[in-house]
Every structure is written in structure tokens, then in C-alpha cells.
Amino acid sequence: MKELATLLLKSLSATPDNVVVEERTEQNKIYLSTKVDTADKGKIIGKDGCIIKAVRTVLNAAATNQGKKVTLKLED
């Protein structure tokens, strides 16, 4: 899941080297914490949060295939 999130976020970012994704797993839940460059935050979030919602939707679809749930949080 971490690899998929990293791939999606790096493709959206102008500075992909600054994208950091940390993964923590508890039972059937996967928690992803993401840090991006300050200049890229607006691109990642998108207008009304539509881009980050789409990324979360893709991650949830992939997690459902594995019988898990995923949470993506964008850190400051």
C-alpha cells in the first residue's frame, strides 16, 4: 500500500524527492502518514480536496482487494 501511495503522490508532486510516506499496520487497518513539500500541498489537496479524495479512493479500492482498510493523512 505504501508503494502505491508513494507512486501516486510522487506523480502529482513537482518535487517528488520530497514525498515521504510512512506506513503503520494494526490488524486489518493500514495507516499512511504523508509529508510533501509545502509548495506541493495545494496540488496534492486540489480544489475542494478533490485530488486527495481521489488518491484515497484508489488506495481504498486496493485495500479492499486485500480485505483491509486504509487511512491516508497529509501531515504538515
C-alpha positions as CSV (number, residue, x, y, z in Angstrom):
1,M,0.0,0.0,0.0
2,K,2.9,2.3,0.8
3,E,4.3,1.8,-2.7
4,L,1.0,2.7,-4.4
5,A,0.6,5.8,-2.3
6,T,4.2,6.9,-3.0
7,L,3.7,6.3,-6.7
8,L,0.5,8.4,-6.8
9,L,1.8,11.2,-4.7
10,K,5.1,11.5,-6.5
11,S,3.4,11.7,-9.9
12,L,1.3,14.6,-8.6
13,S,4.2,16.4,-7.0
14,A,6.6,19.0,-8.6
15,T,9.3,17.9,-6.2
16,P,8.9,14.1,-6.0
17,D,12.1,13.6,-4.0
18,N,10.4,15.4,-1.0
19,V,7.5,13.0,-0.8
20,V,7.7,10.7,2.3
21,V,5.1,8.1,3.1
22,E,5.2,6.2,6.4
23,E,3.1,3.1,7.0
24,R,1.8,1.6,10.2
25,T,-0.4,-1.5,10.3
26,E,-2.8,-2.6,13.0
27,Q,-4.8,-5.8,12.4
28,N,-6.9,-5.1,9.3
29,K,-6.1,-1.4,9.1
30,I,-3.3,0.4,7.4
31,Y,-2.4,4.0,8.4
32,L,-0.4,6.1,5.9
33,S,1.2,9.3,7.0
34,T,2.4,11.5,4.2
35,K,4.8,14.5,4.1
36,V,5.2,16.6,1.0
37,D,6.9,19.9,0.1
38,T,5.0,23.0,1.2
39,A,4.7,24.2,-2.3
40,D,3.1,20.9,-3.5
41,K,0.5,20.8,-0.8
42,G,-2.0,22.7,-2.9
43,K,-1.5,20.4,-5.8
44,I,-1.9,17.3,-3.7
45,I,-5.1,18.5,-2.0
46,G,-6.7,20.0,-5.1
47,K,-9.7,22.3,-5.3
48,D,-12.1,21.4,-2.6
49,G,-9.9,18.4,-1.8
50,C,-10.8,16.5,-4.9
51,I,-7.3,15.2,-5.7
52,I,-6.6,13.8,-2.2
53,K,-10.1,12.3,-2.2
54,A,-9.3,10.5,-5.5
55,V,-6.0,9.2,-4.1
56,R,-7.8,7.9,-1.0
57,T,-10.4,6.2,-3.3
58,V,-7.7,4.4,-5.2
59,L,-6.0,3.3,-2.0
60,N,-9.3,2.1,-0.5
61,A,-10.1,0.1,-3.6
62,A,-6.6,-1.6,-3.5
63,A,-7.0,-2.2,0.3
64,T,-10.5,-3.7,-0.2
65,N,-9.0,-6.3,-2.5
66,Q,-6.7,-7.4,0.4
67,G,-9.5,-7.3,2.9
68,K,-8.1,-4.3,4.7
69,K,-9.0,-0.6,5.3
70,V,-6.6,2.2,4.7
71,T,-6.4,5.8,6.1
72,L,-4.2,8.4,4.4
73,K,-3.3,11.5,6.4
74,L,-1.4,14.5,4.9
75,E,1.0,15.9,7.6
76,D,2.0,19.5,8.0
